[in-house]
């Protein structure tokens, strides 16, 4: 079996060579590629072994790029360098391995969810599908949500990345907008995009569910969008409003013990709110991605159970 490699690959933004972990698939035939993105306060070295585990299970190529590291510096946090580096990671894999161009997937949680949504909007033509977990979709709103809370360090990170307080500085606010997926997501209308959030995130974790709802609403048909009042109810009370509770909602076995409390799919986007906090569930992510292919309609069926009792995911360090 191929080993996980620590590589440097060429990046066009500044001519540098940036680090990544890389795992080739086995065999000569073209295989799918997963571009897996690290969390907000981490670098590529914070690699979660579940990415390797399930890429081996499906025999996919994997690259886990650094994309300029932590998000409290100007070259991180959704900058042009970030976008360019992630695109260059795909190019590197295509130049060195047999990649199925119709099955290039993008995924991540927390800050990786932010980058997943951002690249979905900035470069939708590359991906067959994207899966974002507990993502940040609006940098300005998240800055405001973190102020005066135990998560205030993330507000300071945004100030450092944007060169000022985006609530007060027009220049910093413009930076926050450019680094926010909501600015770009309308371009991802043809891309199957699966957005997931734990019901208790924003309380037990740092990213309110409203961030996921805003991303969903950006792409959903008007009649399928979640109202501002319902969004506020879910975010503040950690409950699904009674009129949104669907007694006929089928259980999704791929989520294991993490019960799906709410799910809505519209056009090419789906929102799932599950029993959990700031976390990524790897098996349902892989299970859903494995059924997607560029040029075909999204497959929104429930996934299959992985293995009873097998830990498939967990809390993310932001």
C-alpha positions in Angstrom: 0.0 0.0 0.0 1.3 3.5 -0.8 2.5 5.6 2.2 1.3 9.0 3.2 3.9 11.5 1.9 5.0 14.9 3.3 5.6 16.9 0.1 6.3 20.4 -1.3 4.4 21.4 -4.4 4.7 24.5 -6.6 2.3 27.4 -6.1 1.7 30.0 -8.7 0.7 32.8 -6.3 4.2 33.7 -5.4 6.4 31.0 -6.9 6.9 29.2 -3.6 6.7 25.6 -2.8 4.0 24.9 -0.2 3.7 21.8 2.0 1.0 19.1 2.0 0.3 15.5 2.9 -0.3 13.3 -0.1 -1.6 9.8 -0.4 -1.8 8.2 -3.8 -4.4 5.6 -4.7 -3.3 2.1 -5.8 -3.4 0.8 -9.4 -2.9 2.4 -12.8 -6.6 3.4 -13.5 -7.8 6.9 -12.9 -9.1 7.3 -9.3 -11.1 10.0 -7.5 -9.2 12.7 -5.6 -10.1 14.2 -2.3 -8.8 17.6 -1.4 -9.1 17.7 2.5 -8.8 21.1 4.2 -7.5 21.7 7.7 -9.2 23.7 10.5 -9.0 27.4 11.4 -6.1 27.4 13.9 -4.2 24.6 12.4 -1.8 23.7 9.6 -1.6 20.7 7.3 0.3 18.9 10.1 -2.9 18.6 12.1 -3.9 15.8 9.8 -6.9 13.7 10.9 -6.2 10.0 10.3 -9.8 9.4 9.2 -9.0 11.1 5.9 -6.3 8.5 5.3 -8.5 5.7 6.6 -11.4 6.3 4.3 -9.4 7.3 1.3 -7.7 3.9 1.6 -11.2 2.3 2.1 -12.4 3.8 -1.2 -9.0 3.8 -2.9 -8.9 7.5 -3.6 -6.0 9.9 -4.0 -5.7 12.4 -1.1 -4.0 15.7 -0.7 -4.1 17.7 2.5 -2.6 21.1 1.7 -1.4 23.8 4.1 -2.9 26.7 2.2 -0.8 29.2 4.1 -1.4 27.7 7.5 -3.3 29.3 10.4 -6.0 31.9 9.7 -4.9 34.8 11.8 -2.4 36.0 9.2 -3.2 38.0 6.0 -2.1 35.3 3.7 -4.4 32.8 5.4 -8.1 33.2 6.0 -9.5 32.9 2.5 -6.9 35.1 0.8 -6.1 34.9 -2.9 -3.0 32.9 -1.9 -5.3 30.3 -0.2 -7.5 30.0 -3.2 -4.5 29.7 -5.6 -2.7 27.1 -3.4 -5.7 24.8 -3.2 -6.2 24.9 -7.0 -2.5 24.2 -7.4 -2.8 21.2 -5.1 -5.3 19.7 -7.6 -3.0 20.5 -10.5 -0.1 18.8 -8.7 -2.1 15.6 -8.1 -3.3 15.6 -11.8 0.3 16.0 -13.0 1.7 13.2 -10.9 -1.1 10.6 -10.6 -4.0 9.2 -12.6 -6.9 11.3 -11.3 -10.5 10.9 -12.5 -11.3 14.5 -13.4 -15.0 13.8 -13.0 -14.6 12.8 -9.4 -12.5 15.5 -7.7 -14.0 16.2 -4.2 -13.5 19.0 -1.7 -14.2 18.7 2.0 -13.4 20.1 5.4 -14.7 21.2 8.8 -14.7 24.4 10.8 -12.0 26.6 9.1 -11.7 23.8 6.5 -15.5 24.2 6.0 -15.0 27.9 5.4 -12.3 27.1 2.8 -14.6 24.4 1.3 -17.4 26.9 0.8 -15.0 29.5 -0.5 -13.5 27.3 -3.1 -16.9 26.0 -4.1 -17.8 29.6 -5.0 -14.5 30.7 -6.4 -13.7 27.6 -8.6 -16.9 25.5 -8.9 -15.8 24.0 -12.3 -13.1 21.9 -10.6 -15.2 19.9 -8.2 -17.6 17.0 -8.6 -19.1 17.8 -5.2 -18.1 19.5 -1.9 -18.9 18.7 1.7 -18.7 21.4 4.4 -19.0 20.8 8.1 -19.7 23.5 10.8 -18.4 26.1 8.3 -17.9 29.8 8.5 -19.7 31.5 5.6 -19.7 35.1 6.7 -16.4 36.4 8.3 -17.9 39.8 9.3 -20.9 38.1 11.0 -18.6 35.6 12.8 -16.4 38.4 14.0 -19.5 40.0 15.6 -20.7 36.7 17.0 -17.4 36.0 18.7 -17.0 39.4 20.4 -17.5 39.4 24.1 -17.7 35.6 24.3 -15.3 32.8 25.3 -14.5 32.6 21.6 -13.3 36.2 21.3 -9.9 35.0 20.2 -11.4 34.3 16.8 -12.6 37.8 16.5 -9.0 38.9 17.1 -7.8 36.5 14.5 -10.1 38.1 12.0 -8.7 41.6 12.9 -5.2 40.3 12.3 -6.1 38.7 9.0 -8.1 41.6 7.6 -5.8 44.4 8.8 -8.3 46.0 11.2 -11.6 45.7 12.9 -14.2 45.0 10.2 -17.0 46.5 12.3 -15.2 49.8 12.2 -12.9 49.9 9.2 -14.2 50.0 5.7 -11.0 48.5 4.4 -11.1 45.7 6.8 -14.8 45.1 6.1 -13.9 44.8 2.4 -11.2 42.3 3.3 -13.7 40.3 5.4 -16.2 40.3 2.5 -13.6 39.1 0.0 -12.7 36.3 2.3 -16.3 35.2 3.0 -17.9 32.4 1.1 -21.2 34.2 0.9 -19.6 36.7 -1.4 -18.9 34.0 -4.0 -21.4 31.1 -3.3 -23.9 32.2 -5.9 -21.5 30.9 -8.6 -21.7 27.4 -7.1 -25.3 26.8 -8.2 -24.5 23.8 -10.4 -22.2 22.2 -7.8 -23.7 19.5 -5.4 -22.9 21.0 -2.0 -23.6 19.2 1.3 -23.6 21.5 4.4 -23.7 20.0 7.9 -23.9 21.5 11.3 -24.2 20.2 14.8 -27.3 21.5 16.6 -25.3 22.7 19.6 -22.5 24.4 17.8 -22.1 28.1 18.7 -22.8 27.0 22.3 -20.6 24.0 22.9 -18.5 25.1 19.9 -17.4 28.3 18.2 -19.4 28.5 15.0 -23.2 29.2 15.3 -25.5 27.1 13.2 -26.7 30.3 11.5 -23.4 30.3 9.5 -24.4 27.0 7.8 -28.0 28.2 7.3 -26.8 31.4 5.6 -24.8 29.3 3.2 -27.7 27.1 2.4 -30.1 30.0 1.9 -27.6 31.6 -0.6 -28.1 28.6 -2.9 -31.6 27.3 -2.1 -34.8 28.2 -4.0 -36.6 31.1 -2.4 -39.5 28.9 -1.2 -37.1 26.5 0.5 -35.0 29.0 2.4 -35.1 29.1 6.2 -36.6 32.3 7.6 -34.6 34.7 9.7 -36.9 34.0 12.6 -36.4 30.3 12.3 -32.7 30.7 11.9 -32.5 32.7 15.1 -34.7 30.2 17.0 -32.5 27.3 16.0 -29.2 29.2 16.8 -30.3 30.6 20.1 -32.4 27.8 21.5 -30.5 24.7 20.1 -33.9 23.4 19.0 -35.7 22.9 15.7 -39.0 24.9 15.6 -42.1 22.6 15.8 -43.3 23.6 12.4 -40.0 22.6 10.9 -39.9 19.2 12.5 -40.7 16.5 10.0 -42.1 13.3 11.5 -41.5 11.6 8.2 -37.8 12.5 8.0 -36.0 9.2 7.3 -33.2 8.2 9.5 -29.8 8.4 7.8 -27.9 5.3 8.9 -24.6 6.8 7.8 -24.8 9.3 10.7 -24.7 6.5 13.2 -25.7 7.7 16.7 -25.7 11.4 15.6 -29.4 11.7 14.8 -30.4 14.0 12.0 -32.8 16.6 13.5 -33.4 18.6 10.4 -32.6 18.2 6.7 -33.6 20.2 3.6 -32.4 19.9 0.1 -33.1 22.5 -2.6 -31.6 22.7 -6.1 -28.0 21.5 -5.6 -27.6 22.3 -1.9 -28.5 20.3 1.2 -28.5 21.4 4.8 -28.3 18.8 7.6 -28.5 19.7 11.3 -27.6 16.7 13.4 -27.3 15.9 17.1 -23.8 17.2 17.9 -21.6 20.2 18.3 -18.5 21.5 16.5 -17.7 18.3 14.7 -17.2 16.4 11.4 -18.6 13.0 10.8 -16.2 11.3 8.3 -18.3 8.3 7.2 -21.4 10.2 6.0 -19.1 12.7 4.3 -17.2 10.0 2.4 -20.4 8.0 1.8 -22.1 11.0 0.2 -19.1 12.2 -1.8 -18.6 8.7 -3.2 -21.9 8.8 -5.0 -21.2 12.1 -6.8 -19.8 12.6 -10.3 -19.4 15.8 -12.3 -21.9 16.1 -15.1 -24.5 14.0 -13.2 -27.3 15.2 -11.0 -26.5 15.1 -7.3 -27.3 11.9 -5.4 -29.1 12.9 -2.2 -30.1 9.5 -0.9 -29.3 8.5 2.7 -26.1 6.6 3.1 -25.4 3.2 4.5 -24.3 2.5 8.1 -20.5 2.0 8.3 -19.9 -0.4 11.2 -21.9 -0.3 14.4 -19.9 1.1 17.2 -17.0 2.2 15.0 -16.0 5.8 15.8 -16.3 7.7 12.6 -15.7 11.3 13.5 -15.6 13.7 16.4 -15.1 17.2 17.7 -12.9 19.6 15.8 -10.3 21.8 17.3 -11.0 25.2 15.7 
